[in-house]
Amino acid sequence: MPRFVEFTTNFATGELDPLLRARVDLTAYGNALAKATNVLIQPQGGLRRRPGTKHIFELPNSSSGASSAGNGVRLVSFQFSVTDSYMLCFTHNRMHVIKNGAIVTNINGTGDSFLTTTITSAMVDDMCWTQSADTLIVVHPDLSPAKIVRGAADNLWTASTITFDSIPKYAFTLTASNPAVTLTPSAVSGNVTLTASGAAFAAGSVNQYVNVNTQGRARIVEFISTTVVKAITEYPFFDTSVVASGGWELEAGYVDVWSAGKGYPTSVSFHEGRLYFGGSKSRPSTIWGSKIGLFFDFVPTESLDDDAVEATLDTSDLNVITDIISSRDFQVFTTGGEFFIPQTGTDPVTPLTFTFKNVSRNGIKPGTRVQSVESGSIYIQRQGKSLNEFVFSDTQLTYITQRISLLSGHLLKGPQRIALRRASSTEEADLLLMTNTDDGSMAVFSIMRSQQVTSPSEFLTDGLFIDVGVDVNVIYAVTQRVFNGVTRFFIEQFDYAYFTDCAFVGGAAGSASSLPHIGKSLNVITDGSPQGNEIVSGGGSVTFDRSSTTSYEVGLPITVYIRTMPAEIKLQTGSRVSFKKRIVEISAVVNKTQNMIINNQPVAFRLFDNPLLDDPIPEFTGIKRVNGVLGYSREQFIEVSQDLPVKMNLLGLDYRVAVFSGT
């Protein structure tokens, strides 16, 4: 009976879509996993146990409470300076502030741990935001644009409605009249004075337009009298001759494009010195840009390079603008496609060069934000079925769209929230995290686009992941958990210092109290050594098997599980997919690992030559071998799991496969 040696040197493909089970011809197949639960794929190719989560704060939740987190919650990062950064958590009319893994209390000296805002729970799913210095600008179609400003200290914050210097106008209902008087312009272009031979104007004429039948169009900017107004020409007059009665018209009906009745901007971003708003209820496909350096002045005057800009996506499809971002170019993402504003070399965007160029017709899922990575922008496709990358091609000199979730689309199960944690060391890749509404899981993609590496895995917890956000390089999540029949919401922080979820820590103690996990069996770790699990009493406490002398951690167990793709031997005589096989021996290459179970066989990491059994399990680096793996089947795979909350780093798997009738 022939035996073959296989060596999985890395797991860079991550978890592979079950629909690709038969694609043994793919190069990615040999480095793929059938399941990768609660692990992270490292850039070097190995995998490690995911970090646990530290309990930060419990959000209010009640069936009758308007501020209940169950009605809606959103995490927003805010970086005030190199040393001061925050995670803001929005619920109904409230904003909580987290800094360095702790809730900021006594906001503005009120004694409360929250700032009162005008952002309701119904808005958090579709809110959009951008930041400049100490100011966060928040928009929503039903919200008059608001700004949140950080004051002189961590607990000093203000929220207010933005007061605009000028708001763009649009004639939703256009009317025109022909005053029975003559009209004389003072100049053919620029700032002009228009003089009528009789009463033709009123105070309400400001922002109306004067159209001359032969040539000329001007917007009235100031009312002087019923016969005199000042205006700015959009198209020059032919000359300064008197325009006869009936030879010109007064165009009216222009109103503020943003209002309670017409709706407010949907998306917002800064780009090259302008504040941009994208889309609104009444004009969903229009972009508005402020004047350079004057972020709240949106009405164009003379169409100079630093003037305000306005443009509408006029295509054959409906393009509701969902997100806009400043990247290599100004990028616009809509429900109908992806666009960018072409720029020549280092030339800036101007009112005359602001045009849209379409790249693809995938569309973006409303409520999700675009994330910028090293190579481009990543977004969730409109139906939530794929993860796409919007990247500039140096060979084609334009943007292209690539589907980076092609091999792992099964992990996208109603994705709703998305965040990016950029790598800060060689042991990390960029992490793209997405929470799924279908089952509360979190799809996690380890990304190194420069190496064309995208390695997905899945995070599960006892409960649901509701939202995820990143403060510089710290990952926060909002979780929904059910303890003793009560649904509760928590803000938690991912940290490799923890090996459990919703973890509570302390110093020297024989028990832990004030725990929310009533009725749950918790992992207990004292002085770095796992103890027996304990069930939380109705009073919210557990007693340890052995008291801690320096530190303890109690929290929800994390289920770590990986399964390789079925072992397939490809020989010159053909594939052995349908042949019965047995994995005879498995050698796991590990690094700083303390516990591992391979194919239901515990691997020994603590040896009897160390008499201090109360000490933490020693970390092992090297090769661990498992023999005597029994049983033939047509699908042979390797399963790796843990039964203790300790470290695990798996670098590769070497195994011997015996094939029945394999020749």
Sequence and secondary structure as in RCSB ss.txt:
>XXXX:A:sequence
MPRFVEFTTNFATGELDPLLRARVDLTAYGNALAKATNVLIQPQGGLRRRPGTKHIFELPNSSSGASSAGNGVRL
VSFQFSVTDSYMLCFTHNRMHVIKNGAIVTNINGTGDSFLTTTITSAMVDDMCWTQSADTLIVVHPDLSPAKIVR
GAADNLWTASTITFDSIPKYAFTLTASNPAVTLTPSAVSGNVTLTASGAAFAAGSVNQYVNVNTQGRARIVEFIS
TTVVKAITEYPFFDTSVVASGGWELEAGYVDVWSAGKGYPTSVSFHEGRLYFGGSKSRPSTIWGSKIGLFFDFVP
TESLDDDAVEATLDTSDLNVITDIISSRDFQVFTTGGEFFIPQTGTDPVTPLTFTFKNVSRNGIKPGTRVQSVES
GSIYIQRQGKSLNEFVFSDTQLTYITQRISLLSGHLLKGPQRIALRRASSTEEADLLLMTNTDDGSMAVFSIMRS
QQVTSPSEFLTDGLFIDVGVDVNVIYAVTQRVFNGVTRFFIEQFDYAYFTDCAFVGGAAGSASSLPHIGKSLNVI
TDGSPQGNEIVSGGGSVTFDRSSTTSYEVGLPITVYIRTMPAEIKLQTGSRVSFKKRIVEISAVVNKTQNMIINN
QPVAFRLFDNPLLDDPIPEFTGIKRVNGVLGYSREQFIEVSQDLPVKMNLLGLDYRVAVFSGT
>XXXX:A:secstr
  EEEEEE   TTEE  GGGTT TTSGGGGGEEEEEESEEE TTS EEE  EEEEEEEE   TT TT GGG  EE
EEEE SSS EEEEEEETTEEEEEETTEE  SGGGSS SEEE S  TTTGGG EEEEETTEEEEEETTEEEEEEEE
 SSTT EEEEE   SB  EEEEEEEEE  SS EEESSSSSEEEEEESS    GGGTT EEEESSS EEEEEEE S
SSEEEEEEEE  S SS B TTSEEEEEEEEESSBTTTB EEEEEEETTEEEEEEESS TTEEEE BTTBTTB   
SS  TTS EEEE   SS   EEEEEESSSEEEEESS EEEE   TT    TTT   EEEE   B TT   EE SS
EEEEEBTTSS EEEEEEETTTTEEEEEETTTT GGG SSEEEEEEE   STT  EEEEEEETTTS EEEEEEEGG
GTEEEEEEE  SSEEEEEEEETTEEEEEEEEEETTEEEEEEEEEETT  SEEEEEESSEEEE S S TT EEEEE
ETTEE   EE  TTS EEEEEEESS EEEEE    EEEE     EETTEE TTS EEEEEEEEEEEEE   EETT
EE     TT   TTS    EEEEEEEE     BSS   EEE SSSS  EEEEEEEEEEETT  
